Amino acid sequence: MKLDAILWDYDGTLVNSVPKNIDITKNILSIVAPHLTGDNFPKYLLTEDLYREANHGAKNWQELYVDYYGLSHDEMLVAGGMWAEHQEKNQIEVVLFDGICDVVEQFSHLNHGICSQNSRTNIRRVLSDNGIDSPFKAIVGYEEVSTGHQKPHPFGGIKCLESIHGHTNSELVMYIGDHEADTKFARNLQLELGDKTKIISVAAAYSRSNPESWAVKPDYVAHNVKDLLSIIGKYA
């Protein structure tokens, strides 16, 4: 079977958005949780390496905010509701991982989509600025997915496939993401679509994630961006 579509995560998979996300988080915390300053400032926002450690260690963004940053449950809910607005306002630019343009261009004959908790407007702008927006037929961002239906819930994947094809009758789909929740998302999407569809999960370890430690293992691991060429190429 040949791929009907490639679905991507965005942050940590297509782009290195760590500096921007740290800055956004700091701004939100200064409003929602001003007590987290000085000696109480979350150590996981001090450096990019510590941020990645927390981001890949947390099961989801809710756990990240509570267990790693120290917010209360109520503060976390307020912070989550502010994320999209602060993404739009933040002026720090994100950068595509080296080689991503080559991967997208080589497989531009395939339909691509993005399932992300980032802002659809921001994503589309970055793709356009880098000249790779055409293959991406659908982007499901933060705005389209309620809190209860965010990854690893399969809702965003279903919506993305419906936007691309007008149906969910795909036979073979690949999903690429850098977090264990992305692999769980691929598995949940498989369960939702049933046996007629095969979902191939790929872990983007080039963003310094550690798939070997995940309880839910991906089908493939891309240790560098170039690995995606051979992994996708098997099914393209």
N, C-alpha and C positions, 0 to 999 in steps of 0.2 A: 504493500500500500504506500501511496505517496501522501505527504502532508497536505491536509486541507487548510491548515492555519498554524502560525506560530504566535503564541501569546507570551507576552513579556511582563515581568515586573518592571518597575521603573527605577526607583532609588536603589542604588547598590547593584544594579543589574545592567541598565543602559547608561546610567550616569553616576558619577561620584558626587553625591549631594551632601556629604557629611558636613563640610564647613557651613553651608547654608542652613542645614537642619539644626546644627548646634546653635547658630545665631537666632533662628526662629524660636527654638525651645527656651533659650535664655530670656528672650523678650516676653514670651508667654508666662514663664515662671515669675518674672518680675511683677507681673500684674496679678496673677492668680495666687501665687505663693511667695509673697515678699519675705516671709520668714526664712526662706531657703537662700540666705545670703551669708557673706562672711564665712565663719567656721562651718556653717550649715550648708554651704553651697555644694551641690552634688558633684562628687569627684568625676563622675562619668561624663561631665560636660567640660572638663578641663582640657582634654586633648582628644584628637581624632582617634587615636588608638583605643583610649578608654571608652569613647562613644561607641566605637564598633564592637568592643567587648560586650557592652551592655545591650546594644541593639541586637546582636546575634544571640545573646544569652537569654533575652526575654522571649516569652512565647508570643506576645503581641504588644501593641503600643500601650495598652492599658497596664499590663504588668511592668513595662518599661518605666512608665511614669510613677507607679506606686512603689515597686520593689527596688528600683535602681535610683530614681530621682527623689523619692521620699514624699511624694504628694499623698494626701488623703484620697479616699475614693471620690468624695464630692469634688475636690480640687481637680482630680484627673478628668472627671466628666466635663467640667467647665473648660479646662485646657483643651480637650479634644474638640470642643465646639468652636474654639478660636483658631484652630490650625489653618483652615482654608483661607481665612481672611489674612492671616499673617504671612502665609505663603505668597499671596498676591502682592502684598506690600513690600516684602523683603527684596532688596536689590542685589544681593549676592548671586552671582551667576554660577550655574552648575556646569560641569564639563563631562562630555561623553567619555567613557573609557576608551583608551587607545585601541583602535581596530574595530570598534563597533560599527562605524560607517561602512567599512569594508564588508562586514558580515551581512548587514542589512542590504547593501547594494548587490552582493553576490546572490542573495536569495530574494531579490525584489519581485520576482515573478510569483512569489507566494503571498498570500494574504497575511498581514501581520496585525496584531492587536495588542493593547496594553491594559492590564488590570492593576490598578495602583490606588494607594491611599493619598497620592499627591493630587494636585489640582489639574484637571483636564486642560484648562487654558494654558497653564505653565508648561505642561508636557508638550502640547501642540506647538507652542512657540519655540521651544528648544529644538524639537525635531525639524521645524521649518528653518530655523537659523542654521542648522547643520546640513540642510538639503536632503534629509531622509524621510520627510513626512509622507510622501506619496504611497509607499507600501503599507502604511498604517491606516487600515480601513476603519478601525474603531478604537476609541480610547474611553475606558470606563474609569473615572477618577473618583475622588472623595465625594464630589457633589451627587453622584448617582447611587451611592451605596450608604444605607443607614448604618448606624453604629453596630446594630445587632447582626448585620449581614456582611461585615467586613471579613477579609481573609483571616482564617482559612475556610470560612463559609463559601460555598461555590457560587453564590449569587452573581458576583462580578464576572466570573467566567462565562456563565450562561448568558448574561446580558451582552457580553462582548461578542460571543459567537453569533447570537441572534442579530446583533448590529452588523456583523460582517456578512453573514450569509442569508439572513432572514429566517433562519431555522437553526436547530441544534442537531441536525442529522449528520454531522461530520463523522468520518470514519477514523481519521488519524489527526491528532492535535498535539503539538509540543508546547509545554509551558516552562519558561526559564525564569528562575528567581534565586535570590541569594540567601533566603532565610528558611529555617525549617518549616515555618508557617506556610511558605510557598509550596514546599513539597506536600504538606498536608492538604493545601488548597487543591493541588493537582489530583491527589487521591480522592478528595471529596467531590471534585468535578467528575472524576471517573465513576464514582458511585451514583451520582445524580444522572449522568447520561446513559449509564448501563453498558451492557456487554457489546453493543453494536459500535461503540466508540472506544478507541484506544487513546489514552492520555499518556504521553511520554514526559516525565519530569526531568529537568536538568538543573543542577545546582551551580550557581555562578560563584565558585570559590575564589575567583580572582578579586573579589571585593573583601577578601580576608575572612570569609566565613569558614567554618570547619565542619563540613557535611559528615565527616567520619564520626563525629560525636553525636550526631542526630539520632533520635530514636526512630524516626521515620526517614528511611533512606531514599534518595533519588535514584532514577534509572541511570543517569550519567552525571559526571562531575566535570565541569570546565574549570581547570586550574588556571588557565589564562584565556583571554578572549579568542585567540586563534583556535583553541580547542573546539569552539562553537562551529567552526567551518567544517570539521570532519564529523562532528556529532549530527548537525543538521543535514550535512551532505548524504548521510546514510539513508535519509528518508525523503530527500528532495527530488 
